[in-house]
Each structure stands twice: as structure tokens, then as C-alpha cells.
């Protein structure tokens, strides 16, 4: 599968769990432990589905999305919030157009996979990411 997924989450257990599940489904996953690491991968050319946590130290998910837009690295990506928050807070104001979906933890792996496969179908012209 040419499309990629990046998970941006400060919790190693979440990153590892998603990686194990996606690998069993043949999906490549790039793991970022912070918003800054996510931005580095985007600047290196990553394009695909970004699973973004909201509550992270230093730079939260909302601020990371703002930086993605400011740095002009949004095109070719689909951002899905994957968070323990039941609903978006007021910090999402002004960037809601950049968030495609909002999934809450704990999530059902099958539902996450179904969502990812749908987003892959929307990314049929994504250029592959060459570095990891």
C-alpha cells in the first residue's frame, strides 16, 4: 500500500499498539512522539493520514495543526484526531477545517482500520515518503 500513516502521540504504549495492529494489516506506520517530530517528518516530505493526539506536552495537537498550516505542509495530508477527549474544546476554533475526523480513545481497532482505509481512498495522488 503506497499510502502512509503517522501517529503523533506522546504515549509510547499507544504508538506501539497502533504499530503492531497496523503492521498485522500491512500498513506502514511512522511514529512521532511530539508535535515537533511530526513537523520534522512533514518537512521531510511525509504525506498521508496523520493520527493526532490532542493532549501532549510542549506543543499540543491543536498547536501542531496550526504549525502544519503555517509551514504549508498540510496539502496531501488528512488529519484525524485520536484522543481521550470526548469532544473538541474551544482550542480547535479556527482550525476545524483541517481536521477530517475525531476519534476517541479507547478505540476499536476494526473501526480505526476502516476509517484509515477510507482516508487512503481519498489520498490516491499522494507521493510516497522516502525517509524514516
N, C-alpha and C positions, 0 to 999 in steps of 0.2 A: 504494500500500500504506500503510495507516494506521499500522502499527507502525513503530517506530524502532529503530535500533541505535546504541549508543555504544561506541566503543573507547577504553579507558583504557590508554595505553602511553606511556612516556617516549621511545620511539624514533620520531622523525618519519618515517623510512622505512617502518616498519610501518604507522603511521597512514595515510600517503599510499597505500601499496599496497592496503590494505584498502578505502580510499575509492574508488580507481579501479575496483577489481573490483566493489564493491557498486553504484556508480553505473551500471556497464555492465549490471547486473541490475535496475536500477530501485529499489534500496533506499536510503533516506535514511540517512546516517551522520553522527553527531555525534562530533567528535574531542576527547578530553580528554588533555592531556599529563601529568596528575598526578592523584593521589587527591583533592586539594583541588578541582581543576577539576571532577572527576566529582561531588563533593558539591554544588558550586555548581549544576550542571545539574539534579541531583536535587531540590535545594531550589527550583529554578525550575519544577519540575513534570515533568521528563523521566520517562517510563515506557516500558519496552521491554526489549530484550535488551542486557545490558552485557557486553562482552568485556573482561575484566580481566587485565592483566599482573600478575605476582607481584613481580618484581624491579624496583622503581622507587625513586629517591632520595626522601628526606624521609619519605614515607608509602608503605609497600609495599602490595601488593594485599590482603593479609590484614588489615592495619590499616584500609585503606579500607573493606573489608566490615564490619569491626567498627563503624566510624563510621556507615556506612549504616544498620546495625541500631539503633545508639544514637540516631540522629537520626530514627528512624521514617520513613525514606524507602525502605524495602525493598519494601513492598507494590506490586504491579503491575509488578515487575521480575523478570527471570530473569538470574542471574549465571553467566557461563561464563568459566572461567579460560582464557586464551590465553597460554601461557608457554613459555619454553625449558626449564623444569624438567621432567624426565621424570615425576616423581611428586610429589604434595603432600608438604611437610615437616611437622614437628610444629607449626608455627605455624598450621596450619589447624584445630587442635584447638579445639572449641567453636563453630566457625562452619561446619562442614561441611554442616549442614542448609540453609545459604543458597547453597551452590554447586551448581548443577544439572549442570554438566559440566566436564570438564578436558581441554582440547585442547592439544597440544604444537606448538611452532614447530620446524622449519618445518611449515606445514600445507598441505594440498591445497585450493585454492580451492573445488573442487566439493564436497568434504566439508564445508567450513565453510558454504557456501551451503545445503547440505542440512540441516545442523544448525539454522541460523538459520530456515529455512522451517518446520521442525518447531516451534521455540520460538514463532514467530509464531502458529502454530495454537493454542498454549496461552494466548496473550495476546489472545483475541478481545474482551475488555472493556476494553482499555487506552484511556485518554483520550489524544488527541494532544498532543504537546509544542508549545507555541506560540512559544517564543523560541529564538533561536540566536545 
